[in-house]
């Protein structure tokens, strides 16, 4: 069985996740860092505490095989 891209914990995949996030307009956030936790990739804003789950995707609204879902809102 082949792992999904978001389940592949390599340095290269972390770079791809981060680059896809920037291409999908999350790039206006300067503090995004790729994090591999709970068996999948996330993008985390270390300044605000927001987290986006990386999802394997294709078609409109995706980039390089990824889309992102905001799962943790900004902490005030």
PDB file of N, H, CA, C and O in Angstrom:
ATOM      1  N   UNK A   1       0.835  -1.171   0.000  1.00  0.00           N
ATOM      2  CA  UNK A   1       0.000   0.000   0.000  1.00  0.00           C
ATOM      3  C   UNK A   1       0.891   1.250   0.000  1.00  0.00           C
ATOM      4  O   UNK A   1       1.842   1.339   0.777  1.00  0.00           O
ATOM      5  N   UNK A   2       0.582   2.193  -0.860  1.00  0.00           N
ATOM      6  H   UNK A   2      -0.190   2.121  -1.491  1.00  0.00           H
ATOM      7  CA  UNK A   2       1.340   3.425  -0.976  1.00  0.00           C
ATOM      8  C   UNK A   2       0.814   4.467   0.002  1.00  0.00           C
ATOM      9  O   UNK A   2      -0.394   4.660   0.133  1.00  0.00           O
ATOM     10  N   UNK A   3       1.733   5.132   0.684  1.00  0.00           N
ATOM     11  H   UNK A   3       2.715   4.975   0.578  1.00  0.00           H
ATOM     12  CA  UNK A   3       1.341   6.201   1.603  1.00  0.00           C
ATOM     13  C   UNK A   3       0.865   7.417   0.813  1.00  0.00           C
ATOM     14  O   UNK A   3       1.318   7.664  -0.304  1.00  0.00           O
ATOM     15  N   UNK A   4      -0.044   8.162   1.407  1.00  0.00           N
ATOM     16  H   UNK A   4      -0.411   7.961   2.315  1.00  0.00           H
ATOM     17  CA  UNK A   4      -0.431   9.450   0.861  1.00  0.00           C
ATOM     18  C   UNK A   4       0.733  10.417   1.029  1.00  0.00           C
ATOM     19  O   UNK A   4       1.584  10.225   1.897  1.00  0.00           O
ATOM     20  N   UNK A   5       0.771  11.456   0.199  1.00  0.00           N
ATOM     21  H   UNK A   5       0.080  11.612  -0.506  1.00  0.00           H
ATOM     22  CA  UNK A   5       1.838  12.459   0.333  1.00  0.00           C
ATOM     23  C   UNK A   5       1.844  13.061   1.729  1.00  0.00           C
ATOM     24  O   UNK A   5       2.904  13.285   2.314  1.00  0.00           O
ATOM     25  N   UNK A   6       0.653  13.323   2.261  1.00  0.00           N
ATOM     26  H   UNK A   6      -0.208  13.141   1.786  1.00  0.00           H
ATOM     27  CA  UNK A   6       0.569  13.976   3.574  1.00  0.00           C
ATOM     28  C   UNK A   6       0.989  13.059   4.712  1.00  0.00           C
ATOM     29  O   UNK A   6       1.162  13.516   5.842  1.00  0.00           O
ATOM     30  N   UNK A   7       1.157  11.769   4.429  1.00  0.00           N
ATOM     31  H   UNK A   7       1.017  11.398   3.511  1.00  0.00           H
ATOM     32  CA  UNK A   7       1.603  10.813   5.447  1.00  0.00           C
ATOM     33  C   UNK A   7       3.080  10.466   5.307  1.00  0.00           C
ATOM     34  O   UNK A   7       3.587   9.626   6.050  1.00  0.00           O
ATOM     35  N   UNK A   8       3.775  11.096   4.370  1.00  0.00           N
ATOM     36  H   UNK A   8       3.364  11.778   3.766  1.00  0.00           H
ATOM     37  CA  UNK A   8       5.174  10.804   4.091  1.00  0.00           C
ATOM     38  C   UNK A   8       6.063  11.794   4.825  1.00  0.00           C
ATOM     39  O   UNK A   8       6.110  12.972   4.473  1.00  0.00           O
ATOM     40  N   UNK A   9       6.758  11.323   5.832  1.00  0.00           N
ATOM     41  H   UNK A   9       6.719  10.365   6.118  1.00  0.00           H
ATOM     42  CA  UNK A   9       7.565  12.188   6.703  1.00  0.00           C
ATOM     43  C   UNK A   9       9.006  12.253   6.201  1.00  0.00           C
ATOM     44  O   UNK A   9       9.874  11.516   6.669  1.00  0.00           O
ATOM     45  N   UNK A  10       9.244  13.151   5.234  1.00  0.00           N
ATOM     46  H   UNK A  10       8.538  13.749   4.854  1.00  0.00           H
ATOM     47  CA  UNK A  10      10.594  13.395   4.745  1.00  0.00           C
ATOM     48  C   UNK A  10      10.822  14.913   4.692  1.00  0.00           C
ATOM     49  O   UNK A  10       9.870  15.691   4.655  1.00  0.00           O
ATOM     50  N   UNK A  11      12.079  15.311   4.690  1.00  0.00           N
ATOM     51  H   UNK A  11      12.853  14.679   4.720  1.00  0.00           H
ATOM     52  CA  UNK A  11      12.421  16.729   4.603  1.00  0.00           C
ATOM     53  C   UNK A  11      11.876  17.311   3.300  1.00  0.00           C
ATOM     54  O   UNK A  11      11.319  18.409   3.298  1.00  0.00           O
ATOM     55  N   UNK A  12      12.032  16.588   2.199  1.00  0.00           N
ATOM     56  H   UNK A  12      12.485  15.696   2.201  1.00  0.00           H
ATOM     57  CA  UNK A  12      11.552  17.057   0.908  1.00  0.00           C
ATOM     58  C   UNK A  12      10.035  17.263   0.922  1.00  0.00           C
ATOM     59  O   UNK A  12       9.543  18.254   0.382  1.00  0.00           O
ATOM     60  N   UNK A  13       9.301  16.351   1.523  1.00  0.00           N
ATOM     61  H   UNK A  13       9.700  15.546   1.962  1.00  0.00           H
ATOM     62  CA  UNK A  13       7.839  16.494   1.572  1.00  0.00           C
ATOM     63  C   UNK A  13       7.455  17.698   2.434  1.00  0.00           C
ATOM     64  O   UNK A  13       6.491  18.391   2.112  1.00  0.00           O
ATOM     65  N   UNK A  14       8.174  17.958   3.506  1.00  0.00           N
ATOM     66  H   UNK A  14       8.957  17.395   3.768  1.00  0.00           H
ATOM     67  CA  UNK A  14       7.921  19.141   4.318  1.00  0.00           C
ATOM     68  C   UNK A  14       8.097  20.419   3.512  1.00  0.00           C
ATOM     69  O   UNK A  14       7.311  21.357   3.648  1.00  0.00           O
ATOM     70  N   UNK A  15       9.132  20.457   2.670  1.00  0.00           N
ATOM     71  H   UNK A  15       9.770  19.695   2.560  1.00  0.00           H
ATOM     72  CA  UNK A  15       9.337  21.619   1.795  1.00  0.00           C
ATOM     73  C   UNK A  15       8.182  21.770   0.808  1.00  0.00           C
ATOM     74  O   UNK A  15       7.700  22.878   0.570  1.00  0.00           O
ATOM     75  N   UNK A  16       7.741  20.651   0.235  1.00  0.00           N
ATOM     76  H   UNK A  16       8.132  19.751   0.428  1.00  0.00           H
ATOM     77  CA  UNK A  16       6.624  20.699  -0.723  1.00  0.00           C
ATOM     78  C   UNK A  16       5.357  21.210  -0.063  1.00  0.00           C
ATOM     79  O   UNK A  16       4.627  22.006  -0.653  1.00  0.00           O
ATOM     80  N   UNK A  17       5.087  20.758   1.161  1.00  0.00           N
ATOM     81  H   UNK A  17       5.680  20.110   1.641  1.00  0.00           H
ATOM     82  CA  UNK A  17       3.902  21.220   1.896  1.00  0.00           C
ATOM     83  C   UNK A  17       3.991  22.726   2.128  1.00  0.00           C
ATOM     84  O   UNK A  17       3.025  23.449   1.885  1.00  0.00           O
ATOM     85  N   UNK A  18       5.136  23.197   2.593  1.00  0.00           N
ATOM     86  H   UNK A  18       5.921  22.610   2.791  1.00  0.00           H
ATOM     87  CA  UNK A  18       5.303  24.632   2.847  1.00  0.00           C
ATOM     88  C   UNK A  18       5.154  25.433   1.555  1.00  0.00           C
ATOM     89  O   UNK A  18       4.452  26.444   1.538  1.00  0.00           O
ATOM     90  N   UNK A  19       5.796  25.004   0.485  1.00  0.00           N
ATOM     91  H   UNK A  19       6.366  24.182   0.498  1.00  0.00           H
ATOM     92  CA  UNK A  19       5.696  25.716  -0.795  1.00  0.00           C
ATOM     93  C   UNK A  19       4.269  25.732  -1.317  1.00  0.00           C
ATOM     94  O   UNK A  19       3.818  26.750  -1.842  1.00  0.00           O
ATOM     95  N   UNK A  20       3.552  24.627  -1.183  1.00  0.00           N
ATOM     96  H   UNK A  20       3.918  23.800  -0.757  1.00  0.00           H
ATOM     97  CA  UNK A  20       2.158  24.583  -1.627  1.00  0.00           C
ATOM     98  C   UNK A  20       1.312  25.561  -0.822  1.00  0.00           C
ATOM     99  O   UNK A  20       0.435  26.221  -1.379  1.00  0.00           O
ATOM    100  N   UNK A  21       1.563  25.661   0.472  1.00  0.00           N
ATOM    101  H   UNK A  21       2.275  25.124   0.924  1.00  0.00           H
ATOM    102  CA  UNK A  21       0.834  26.613   1.304  1.00  0.00           C
ATOM    103  C   UNK A  21       1.055  28.043   0.847  1.00  0.00           C
ATOM    104  O   UNK A  21       0.114  28.836   0.814  1.00  0.00           O
ATOM    105  N   UNK A  22       2.279  28.379   0.497  1.00  0.00           N
ATOM    106  H   UNK A  22       3.043  27.735   0.523  1.00  0.00           H
ATOM    107  CA  UNK A  22       2.565  29.720   0.004  1.00  0.00           C
ATOM    108  C   UNK A  22       1.877  29.964  -1.329  1.00  0.00           C
ATOM    109  O   UNK A  22       1.326  31.041  -1.552  1.00  0.00           O
ATOM    110  N   UNK A  23       1.902  28.984  -2.210  1.00  0.00           N
ATOM    111  H   UNK A  23       2.350  28.109  -2.029  1.00  0.00           H
ATOM    112  CA  UNK A  23       1.259  29.131  -3.515  1.00  0.00           C
ATOM    113  C   UNK A  23      -0.259  29.266  -3.395  1.00  0.00           C
ATOM    114  O   UNK A  23      -0.895  29.905  -4.233  1.00  0.00           O
ATOM    115  N   UNK A  24      -0.832  28.673  -2.366  1.00  0.00           N
ATOM    116  H   UNK A  24      -0.315  28.154  -1.685  1.00  0.00           H
ATOM    117  CA  UNK A  24      -2.287  28.716  -2.188  1.00  0.00           C
ATOM    118  C   UNK A  24      -2.721  29.894  -1.317  1.00  0.00           C
ATOM    119  O   UNK A  24      -3.767  29.835  -0.671  1.00  0.00           O
ATOM    120  N   UNK A  25      -1.932  30.949  -1.296  1.00  0.00           N
ATOM    121  H   UNK A  25      -1.082  30.997  -1.820  1.00  0.00           H
ATOM    122  CA  UNK A  25      -2.282  32.205  -0.646  1.00  0.00           C
ATOM    123  C   UNK A  25      -2.194  32.166   0.879  1.00  0.00           C
ATOM    124  O   UNK A  25      -2.639  33.103   1.541  1.00  0.00           O
ATOM    125  N   UNK A  26      -1.638  31.118   1.437  1.00  0.00           N
ATOM    126  H   UNK A  26      -1.277  30.356   0.899  1.00  0.00           H
ATOM    127  CA  UNK A  26      -1.342  31.159   2.864  1.00  0.00           C
ATOM    128  C   UNK A  26      -0.023  31.892   3.079  1.00  0.00           C
ATOM    129  O   UNK A  26       0.375  32.165   4.212  1.00  0.00           O
ATOM    130  N   UNK A  27       0.654  32.209   1.963  1.00  0.00           N
ATOM    131  H   UNK A  27       0.331  31.987   1.042  1.00  0.00           H
ATOM    132  CA  UNK A  27       1.972  32.818   2.012  1.00  0.00           C
ATOM    133  C   UNK A  27       2.014  34.213   2.592  1.00  0.00           C
ATOM    134  O   UNK A  27       3.092  34.714   2.912  1.00  0.00           O
ATOM    135  N   UNK A  28       0.854  34.858   2.736  1.00  0.00           N
ATOM    136  H   UNK A  28      -0.022  34.451   2.476  1.00  0.00           H
ATOM    137  CA  UNK A  28       0.847  36.176   3.374  1.00  0.00           C
ATOM    138  C   UNK A  28       1.184  36.063   4.855  1.00  0.00           C
ATOM    139  O   UNK A  28       1.372  37.071   5.537  1.00  0.00           O
ATOM    140  N   UNK A  29       1.259  34.844   5.340  1.00  0.00           N
ATOM    141  H   UNK A  29       1.106  34.026   4.786  1.00  0.00           H
ATOM    142  CA  UNK A  29       1.590  34.579   6.735  1.00  0.00           C
ATOM    143  C   UNK A  29       3.078  34.226   6.800  1.00  0.00           C
ATOM    144  O   UNK A  29       3.493  33.181   6.300  1.00  0.00           O
ATOM    145  N   UNK A  30       3.861  35.080   7.403  1.00  0.00           N
ATOM    146  H   UNK A  30       3.524  35.929   7.810  1.00  0.00           H
ATOM    147  CA  UNK A  30       5.309  34.904   7.347  1.00  0.00           C
ATOM    148  C   UNK A  30       5.832  33.833   8.299  1.00  0.00           C
ATOM    149  O   UNK A  30       6.959  33.365   8.137  1.00  0.00           O
ATOM    150  N   UNK A  31       5.042  33.442   9.277  1.00  0.00           N
ATOM    151  H   UNK A  31       4.127  33.823   9.408  1.00  0.00           H
ATOM    152  CA  UNK A  31       5.542  32.522  10.302  1.00  0.00           C
ATOM    153  C   UNK A  31       5.076  31.078  10.103  1.00  0.00           C
ATOM    154  O   UNK A  31       5.041  30.313  11.067  1.00  0.00           O
ATOM    155  N   UNK A  32       4.720  30.688   8.881  1.00  0.00           N
ATOM    156  H   UNK A  32       4.749  31.309   8.098  1.00  0.00           H
ATOM    157  CA  UNK A  32       4.266  29.314   8.640  1.00  0.00           C
ATOM    158  C   UNK A  32       5.430  28.338   8.662  1.00  0.00           C
ATOM    159  O   UNK A  32       6.474  28.577   8.055  1.00  0.00           O
ATOM    160  N   UNK A  33       5.235  27.238   9.371  1.00  0.00           N
ATOM    161  H   UNK A  33       4.387  27.044   9.865  1.00  0.00           H
ATOM    162  CA  UNK A  33       6.241  26.183   9.428  1.00  0.00           C
ATOM    163  C   UNK A  33       5.566  24.839   9.198  1.00  0.00           C
ATOM    164  O   UNK A  33       4.508  24.577   9.770  1.00  0.00           O
ATOM    165  N   UNK A  34       6.163  23.978   8.367  1.00  0.00           N
ATOM    166  H   UNK A  34       7.023  24.190   7.902  1.00  0.00           H
ATOM    167  CA  UNK A  34       5.618  22.637   8.219  1.00  0.00           C
ATOM    168  C   UNK A  34       5.948  21.808   9.457  1.00  0.00           C
ATOM    169  O   UNK A  34       7.064  21.861   9.974  1.00  0.00           O
ATOM    170  N   UNK A  35       4.969  21.047   9.921  1.00  0.00           N
ATOM    171  H   UNK A  35       4.063  21.004   9.501  1.00  0.00           H
ATOM    172  CA  UNK A  35       5.134  20.211  11.116  1.00  0.00           C
ATOM    173  C   UNK A  35       4.532  18.847  10.804  1.00  0.00           C
ATOM    174  O   UNK A  35       3.418  18.760  10.287  1.00  0.00           O
ATOM    175  N   UNK A  36       5.267  17.778  11.119  1.00  0.00           N
ATOM    176  H   UNK A  36       6.172  17.848  11.539  1.00  0.00           H
ATOM    177  CA  UNK A  36       4.729  16.428  10.955  1.00  0.00           C
ATOM    178  C   UNK A  36       4.343  15.911  12.329  1.00  0.00           C
ATOM    179  O   UNK A  36       5.205  15.631  13.163  1.00  0.00           O
ATOM    180  N   UNK A  37       3.034  15.784  12.563  1.00  0.00           N
ATOM    181  H   UNK A  37       2.334  16.011  11.886  1.00  0.00           H
ATOM    182  CA  UNK A  37       2.511  15.284  13.837  1.00  0.00           C
ATOM    183  C   UNK A  37       1.310  14.401  13.566  1.00  0.00           C
ATOM    184  O   UNK A  37       0.598  14.591  12.580  1.00  0.00           O
ATOM    185  N   UNK A  38       1.088  13.441  14.439  1.00  0.00           N
ATOM    186  H   UNK A  38       1.666  13.287  15.240  1.00  0.00           H
ATOM    187  CA  UNK A  38      -0.085  12.561  14.360  1.00  0.00           C
ATOM    188  C   UNK A  38      -0.179  11.874  13.002  1.00  0.00           C
ATOM    189  O   UNK A  38      -1.276  11.607  12.510  1.00  0.00           O
ATOM    190  N   UNK A  39       0.981  11.586  12.394  1.00  0.00           N
ATOM    191  H   UNK A  39       1.872  11.803  12.793  1.00  0.00           H
ATOM    192  CA  UNK A  39       1.013  10.840  11.141  1.00  0.00           C
ATOM    193  C   UNK A  39       0.691  11.634   9.895  1.00  0.00           C
ATOM    194  O   UNK A  39       0.430  11.047   8.846  1.00  0.00           O
ATOM    195  N   UNK A  40       0.703  12.976   9.982  1.00  0.00           N
ATOM    196  H   UNK A  40       0.915  13.453  10.835  1.00  0.00           H
ATOM    197  CA  UNK A  40       0.447  13.764   8.780  1.00  0.00           C
ATOM    198  C   UNK A  40       1.095  15.137   8.890  1.00  0.00           C
ATOM    199  O   UNK A  40       1.532  15.550   9.964  1.00  0.00           O
ATOM    200  N   UNK A  41       1.147  15.836   7.756  1.00  0.00           N
ATOM    201  H   UNK A  41       0.792  15.500   6.884  1.00  0.00           H
ATOM    202  CA  UNK A  41       1.726  17.173   7.703  1.00  0.00           C
ATOM    203  C   UNK A  41       0.700  18.239   8.042  1.00  0.00           C
ATOM    204  O   UNK A  41      -0.485  18.117   7.729  1.00  0.00           O
ATOM    205  N   UNK A  42       1.197  19.299   8.698  1.00  0.00           N
ATOM    206  H   UNK A  42       2.159  19.398   8.952  1.00  0.00           H
ATOM    207  CA  UNK A  42       0.410  20.475   9.059  1.00  0.00           C
ATOM    208  C   UNK A  42       1.235  21.702   8.721  1.00  0.00           C
ATOM    209  O   UNK A  42       2.460  21.623   8.622  1.00  0.00           O
ATOM    210  N   UNK A  43       0.575  22.830   8.544  1.00  0.00           N
ATOM    211  H   UNK A  43      -0.420  22.895   8.624  1.00  0.00           H
ATOM    212  CA  UNK A  43       1.252  24.123   8.515  1.00  0.00           C
ATOM    213  C   UNK A  43       0.822  24.859   9.772  1.00  0.00           C
ATOM    214  O   UNK A  43      -0.370  24.968  10.060  1.00  0.00           O
ATOM    215  N   UNK A  44       1.788  25.359  10.512  1.00  0.00           N
ATOM    216  H   UNK A  44       2.756  25.271  10.278  1.00  0.00           H
ATOM    217  CA  UNK A  44       1.506  26.026  11.783  1.00  0.00           C
ATOM    218  C   UNK A  44       2.054  27.452  11.740  1.00  0.00           C
ATOM    219  O   UNK A  44       3.186  27.689  11.317  1.00  0.00           O
ATOM    220  N   UNK A  45       1.232  28.382  12.186  1.00  0.00           N
ATOM    221  H   UNK A  45       0.313  28.189  12.530  1.00  0.00           H
ATOM    222  CA  UNK A  45       1.678  29.755  12.365  1.00  0.00           C
ATOM    223  C   UNK A  45       2.124  29.882  13.816  1.00  0.00           C
ATOM    224  O   UNK A  45       1.298  29.930  14.727  1.00  0.00           O
ATOM    225  N   UNK A  46       3.419  29.934  14.019  1.00  0.00           N
ATOM    226  H   UNK A  46       4.090  29.895  13.279  1.00  0.00           H
ATOM    227  CA  UNK A  46       3.963  29.951  15.384  1.00  0.00           C
ATOM    228  C   UNK A  46       3.607  31.226  16.137  1.00  0.00           C
ATOM    229  O   UNK A  46       3.642  31.248  17.367  1.00  0.00           O
ATOM    230  N   UNK A  47       3.269  32.277  15.420  1.00  0.00           N
ATOM    231  H   UNK A  47       3.241  32.259  14.420  1.00  0.00           H
ATOM    232  CA  UNK A  47       2.931  33.552  16.053  1.00  0.00           C
ATOM    233  C   UNK A  47       1.505  33.565  16.589  1.00  0.00           C
ATOM    234  O   UNK A  47       1.256  34.096  17.672  1.00  0.00           O
ATOM    235  N   UNK A  48       0.548  32.975  15.827  1.00  0.00           N
ATOM    236  H   UNK A  48       0.750  32.544  14.948  1.00  0.00           H
ATOM    237  CA  UNK A  48      -0.866  33.059  16.206  1.00  0.00           C
ATOM    238  C   UNK A  48      -1.452  31.756  16.734  1.00  0.00           C
ATOM    239  O   UNK A  48      -2.521  31.766  17.343  1.00  0.00           O
ATOM    240  N   UNK A  49      -0.766  30.631  16.509  1.00  0.00           N
ATOM    241  H   UNK A  49       0.103  30.623  16.014  1.00  0.00           H
ATOM    242  CA  UNK A  49      -1.296  29.349  16.937  1.00  0.00           C
ATOM    243  C   UNK A  49      -2.245  28.706  15.945  1.00  0.00           C
ATOM    244  O   UNK A  49      -2.801  27.646  16.234  1.00  0.00           O
ATOM    245  N   UNK A  50      -2.449  29.321  14.769  1.00  0.00           N
ATOM    246  H   UNK A  50      -1.997  30.182  14.535  1.00  0.00           H
ATOM    247  CA  UNK A  50      -3.318  28.717  13.759  1.00  0.00           C
ATOM    248  C   UNK A  50      -2.642  27.494  13.153  1.00  0.00           C
ATOM    249  O   UNK A  50      -1.432  27.489  12.928  1.00  0.00           O
ATOM    250  N   UNK A  51      -3.437  26.453  12.888  1.00  0.00           N
ATOM    251  H   UNK A  51      -4.420  26.457  13.071  1.00  0.00           H
ATOM    252  CA  UNK A  51      -2.956  25.229  12.245  1.00  0.00           C
ATOM    253  C   UNK A  51      -3.813  24.911  11.042  1.00  0.00           C
ATOM    254  O   UNK A  51      -5.039  25.011  11.093  1.00  0.00           O
ATOM    255  N   UNK A  52      -3.151  24.522   9.942  1.00  0.00           N
ATOM    256  H   UNK A  52      -2.155  24.441   9.900  1.00  0.00           H
ATOM    257  CA  UNK A  52      -3.838  24.036   8.745  1.00  0.00           C
ATOM    258  C   UNK A  52      -3.425  22.593   8.520  1.00  0.00           C
ATOM    259  O   UNK A  52      -2.233  22.288   8.507  1.00  0.00           O
ATOM    260  N   UNK A  53      -4.384  21.706   8.344  1.00  0.00           N
ATOM    261  H   UNK A  53      -5.353  21.953   8.355  1.00  0.00           H
ATOM    262  CA  UNK A  53      -4.101  20.317   8.002  1.00  0.00           C
ATOM    263  C   UNK A  53      -3.806  20.259   6.516  1.00  0.00           C
ATOM    264  O   UNK A  53      -4.570  20.789   5.710  1.00  0.00           O
ATOM    265  N   UNK A  54      -2.711  19.623   6.146  1.00  0.00           N
ATOM    266  H   UNK A  54      -2.090  19.193   6.801  1.00  0.00           H
ATOM    267  CA  UNK A  54      -2.401  19.384   4.738  1.00  0.00           C
ATOM    268  C   UNK A  54      -3.236  18.195   4.269  1.00  0.00           C
ATOM    269  O   UNK A  54      -3.299  17.162   4.935  1.00  0.00           O
ATOM    270  N   UNK A  55      -3.870  18.357   3.121  1.00  0.00           N
ATOM    271  H   UNK A  55      -3.819  19.196   2.579  1.00  0.00           H
ATOM    272  CA  UNK A  55      -4.725  17.315   2.550  1.00  0.00           C
ATOM    273  C   UNK A  55      -4.220  16.975   1.158  1.00  0.00           C
ATOM    274  O   UNK A  55      -3.845  17.869   0.399  1.00  0.00           O
ATOM    275  N   UNK A  56      -4.205  15.691   0.815  1.00  0.00           N
ATOM    276  H   UNK A  56      -4.509  14.965   1.432  1.00  0.00           H
ATOM    277  CA  UNK A  56      -3.901  15.303  -0.552  1.00  0.00           C
ATOM    278  C   UNK A  56      -5.067  15.737  -1.427  1.00  0.00           C
ATOM    279  O   UNK A  56      -6.220  15.447  -1.110  1.00  0.00           O
ATOM    280  N   UNK A  57      -4.777  16.433  -2.533  1.00  0.00           N
ATOM    281  H   UNK A  57      -3.840  16.668  -2.791  1.00  0.00           H
ATOM    282  CA  UNK A  57      -5.850  16.969  -3.368  1.00  0.00           C
ATOM    283  C   UNK A  57      -5.345  17.168  -4.792  1.00  0.00           C
ATOM    284  O   UNK A  57      -4.142  17.212  -5.048  1.00  0.00           O
ATOM    285  N   UNK A  58      -6.299  17.285  -5.707  1.00  0.00           N
ATOM    286  H   UNK A  58      -7.276  17.249  -5.499  1.00  0.00           H
ATOM    287  CA  UNK A  58      -5.969  17.648  -7.080  1.00  0.00           C
ATOM    288  C   UNK A  58      -7.111  18.482  -7.637  1.00  0.00           C
ATOM    289  O   UNK A  58      -8.228  18.449  -7.120  1.00  0.00           O
ATOM    290  N   UNK A  59      -6.823  19.225  -8.691  1.00  0.00           N
ATOM    291  H   UNK A  59      -5.916  19.251  -9.111  1.00  0.00           H
ATOM    292  CA  UNK A  59      -7.845  20.057  -9.311  1.00  0.00           C
ATOM    293  C   UNK A  59      -7.820  21.471  -8.773  1.00  0.00           C
ATOM    294  O   UNK A  59      -6.882  21.864  -8.079  1.00  0.00           O
ATOM    295  N   UNK A  60      -8.874  22.253  -9.099  1.00  0.00           N
ATOM    296  H   UNK A  60      -9.636  21.934  -9.663  1.00  0.00           H
ATOM    297  CA  UNK A  60      -8.938  23.648  -8.649  1.00  0.00           C
ATOM    298  C   UNK A  60      -8.852  23.754  -7.134  1.00  0.00           C
ATOM    299  O   UNK A  60      -9.447  22.958  -6.408  1.00  0.00           O
ATOM    300  N   UNK A  61      -8.109  24.739  -6.671  1.00  0.00           N
ATOM    301  H   UNK A  61      -7.625  25.385  -7.260  1.00  0.00           H
ATOM    302  CA  UNK A  61      -7.958  24.944  -5.231  1.00  0.00           C
ATOM    303  C   UNK A  61      -6.839  24.133  -4.615  1.00  0.00           C
ATOM    304  O   UNK A  61      -6.677  24.124  -3.395  1.00  0.00           O
ATOM    305  N   UNK A  62      -6.059  23.446  -5.449  1.00  0.00           N
ATOM    306  H   UNK A  62      -6.191  23.453  -6.441  1.00  0.00           H
ATOM    307  CA  UNK A  62      -4.925  22.673  -4.937  1.00  0.00           C
ATOM    308  C   UNK A  62      -3.648  23.134  -5.635  1.00  0.00           C
ATOM    309  O   UNK A  62      -3.688  23.796  -6.672  1.00  0.00           O
ATOM    310  N   UNK A  63      -2.524  22.770  -5.044  1.00  0.00           N
ATOM    311  H   UNK A  63      -2.491  22.232  -4.202  1.00  0.00           H
ATOM    312  CA  UNK A  63      -1.223  23.069  -5.645  1.00  0.00           C
ATOM    313  C   UNK A  63      -0.274  21.933  -5.310  1.00  0.00           C
ATOM    314  O   UNK A  63      -0.135  21.546  -4.150  1.00  0.00           O
ATOM    315  N   UNK A  64       0.378  21.401  -6.336  1.00  0.00           N
ATOM    316  H   UNK A  64       0.265  21.715  -7.278  1.00  0.00           H
ATOM    317  CA  UNK A  64       1.376  20.329  -6.174  1.00  0.00           C
ATOM    318  C   UNK A  64       0.820  19.139  -5.388  1.00  0.00           C
ATOM    319  O   UNK A  64       1.553  18.468  -4.660  1.00  0.00           O
ATOM    320  N   UNK A  65      -0.480  18.886  -5.542  1.00  0.00           N
ATOM    321  H   UNK A  65      -1.075  19.431  -6.133  1.00  0.00           H
ATOM    322  CA  UNK A  65      -1.093  17.731  -4.892  1.00  0.00           C
ATOM    323  C   UNK A  65      -1.613  17.976  -3.491  1.00  0.00           C
ATOM    324  O   UNK A  65      -1.953  17.027  -2.786  1.00  0.00           O
ATOM    325  N   UNK A  66      -1.683  19.249  -3.066  1.00  0.00           N
ATOM    326  H   UNK A  66      -1.407  20.021  -3.639  1.00  0.00           H
ATOM    327  CA  UNK A  66      -2.115  19.578  -1.708  1.00  0.00           C
ATOM    328  C   UNK A  66      -3.207  20.640  -1.690  1.00  0.00           C
ATOM    329  O   UNK A  66      -3.292  21.483  -2.582  1.00  0.00           O
ATOM    330  N   UNK A  67      -4.029  20.581  -0.665  1.00  0.00           N
ATOM    331  H   UNK A  67      -3.960  19.896   0.060  1.00  0.00           H
ATOM    332  CA  UNK A  67      -4.890  21.680  -0.251  1.00  0.00           C
ATOM    333  C   UNK A  67      -4.776  21.738   1.267  1.00  0.00           C
ATOM    334  O   UNK A  67      -4.150  20.873   1.879  1.00  0.00           O
ATOM    335  N   UNK A  68      -5.382  22.760   1.875  1.00  0.00           N
ATOM    336  H   UNK A  68      -5.890  23.463   1.378  1.00  0.00           H
ATOM    337  CA  UNK A  68      -5.225  22.959   3.320  1.00  0.00           C
ATOM    338  C   UNK A  68      -6.555  23.322   3.954  1.00  0.00           C
ATOM    339  O   UNK A  68      -7.368  24.044   3.377  1.00  0.00           O
ATOM    340  N   UNK A  69      -6.756  22.800   5.161  1.00  0.00           N
ATOM    341  H   UNK A  69      -6.095  22.213   5.630  1.00  0.00           H
ATOM    342  CA  UNK A  69      -7.970  23.079   5.922  1.00  0.00           C
ATOM    343  C   UNK A  69      -7.571  23.703   7.254  1.00  0.00           C
ATOM    344  O   UNK A  69      -6.791  23.123   8.010  1.00  0.00           O
ATOM    345  N   UNK A  70      -8.107  24.883   7.537  1.00  0.00           N
ATOM    346  H   UNK A  70      -8.740  25.354   6.923  1.00  0.00           H
ATOM    347  CA  UNK A  70      -7.839  25.530   8.819  1.00  0.00           C
ATOM    348  C   UNK A  70      -8.562  24.758   9.914  1.00  0.00           C
ATOM    349  O   UNK A  70      -9.786  24.626   9.883  1.00  0.00           O
ATOM    350  N   UNK A  71      -7.803  24.246  10.886  1.00  0.00           N
ATOM    351  H   UNK A  71      -6.809  24.353  10.912  1.00  0.00           H
ATOM    352  CA  UNK A  71      -8.397  23.432  11.946  1.00  0.00           C
ATOM    353  C   UNK A  71      -8.272  24.054  13.331  1.00  0.00           C
ATOM    354  O   UNK A  71      -8.996  23.671  14.250  1.00  0.00           O
ATOM    355  N   UNK A  72      -7.355  25.013  13.489  1.00  0.00           N
ATOM    356  H   UNK A  72      -6.766  25.324  12.742  1.00  0.00           H
ATOM    357  CA  UNK A  72      -7.208  25.717  14.759  1.00  0.00           C
ATOM    358  C   UNK A  72      -7.227  27.207  14.467  1.00  0.00           C
ATOM    359  O   UNK A  72      -6.365  27.717  13.751  1.00  0.00           O
ATOM    360  N   UNK A  73      -8.203  27.898  15.018  1.00  0.00           N
ATOM    361  H   UNK A  73      -8.903  27.484  15.599  1.00  0.00           H
ATOM    362  CA  UNK A  73      -8.367  29.336  14.786  1.00  0.00           C
ATOM    363  C   UNK A  73      -7.302  30.130  15.542  1.00  0.00           C
ATOM    364  O   UNK A  73      -6.662  29.628  16.466  1.00  0.00           O
ATOM    365  N   UNK A  74      -7.139  31.351  15.131  1.00  0.00           N
ATOM    366  H   UNK A  74      -7.659  31.759  14.381  1.00  0.00           H
ATOM    367  CA  UNK A  74      -6.206  32.291  15.779  1.00  0.00           C
ATOM    368  C   UNK A  74      -6.520  32.403  17.266  1.00  0.00           C
ATOM    369  O   UNK A  74      -7.680  32.526  17.659  1.00  0.00           O
ATOM    370  N   UNK A  75      -5.492  32.360  18.073  1.00  0.00           N
ATOM    371  H   UNK A  75      -4.549  32.260  17.754  1.00  0.00           H
ATOM    372  CA  UNK A  75      -5.663  32.498  19.520  1.00  0.00           C
ATOM    373  C   UNK A  75      -5.393  33.940  19.916  1.00  0.00           C
ATOM    374  O   UNK A  75      -4.288  34.445  19.716  1.00  0.00           O
ATOM    375  N   UNK A  76      -6.381  34.596  20.467  1.00  0.00           N
ATOM    376  H   UNK A  76      -7.278  34.186  20.629  1.00  0.00           H
ATOM    377  CA  UNK A  76      -6.256  36.019  20.843  1.00  0.00           C
ATOM    378  C   UNK A  76      -5.580  36.176  22.177  1.00  0.00           C
ATOM    379  O   UNK A  76      -5.394  37.298  22.646  1.00  0.00           O
TER     380      UNK A  76
END
